[in-house]
């Protein structure tokens, strides 16, 4: 009997040790997930990225529909222009070189749509408001971008990253780009 009694406390100590190691391991995975998730959310858009933004005149159905057509046109043009581009410097040079052509195509579309208001196409540093998308906060600030403003530009906007080509992948494949975390998927799977 003494042997059995002595083994029980030793077994409890092993169980306690195993449980402590398991808790520490789970805590370390969660901490890693939080830290890596936060860092990757902040780094989704590289500092040298070039963005595209289309501002609608207003939130009327007509103005938003025109914004969507301009967006689709410019996305397609940018995809064809930048699909083989190797860096942001090369992308910038191509956009600047093709800016008159882009403006002409936007003008032609707006004439076809009988759009009565003015528009402006600008490439350079442009203001972007803060945006929440799929749990990620994109901070407000001045960013290098191609900005197309329709009319007064007071309606809802649409924007994406031209280079690296995050939104251009959508233009080619017509699917949403979704970022996933291996650690998050593993935690979701086991919890």
C-alpha positions, 0 to 999 in steps of 0.5 A: 500500500505504501508504494501506491500512496507514494506513486499517487503524489508523484503522478499528480506532480507529473500531471500538474507539470504537464498541465502547466506546460500545456497552458504555457504552450497555449499562451505562447501560441496565443501571444504569437498570434496576437503579435504576428496578427497585429504586425501583419495587419499593420504591414499589409500595405507596404510603405512604397505602395501605390494606391488607386482611389475613385471618389464619387460625386455623391451617394446617389445611385447614379453617382455610385454607378458611375463611380463603379464603371470608372473603377472597373475601367481604371482597374482593367487599364492598370492591370494591363499596364502594371501586370509585369512590373517589377517594382514601385519605381517602374510602376510609378514611371508607367503610370506617369507615362500613361496618365494622359491615356488614362484621363482620355479613357475616363473622359470617354467613359463619362461622355458615354455615360452622359455624366454632366459634372467635372472630373479630375485625375491626379497622380501624386500624394493624396489624402486617404481617410481611415478605413476598417476592412476585414478587421484591419485598420488602414490609417488615414494619411497622405499616400502616393496614389492615382486619384479620380474625383468625380464632380464634388467628390463628396460621395463614398469612395472606393480604393485599393492598392495598385502596386503591389497589385492587390486590387489588380488581382481582383480585376483579373480574377474577379475574386476578393483577396483574402489574407489568412493566418496559419496560426489563426486557422490552427487555433480556430480548428482546435477551439 
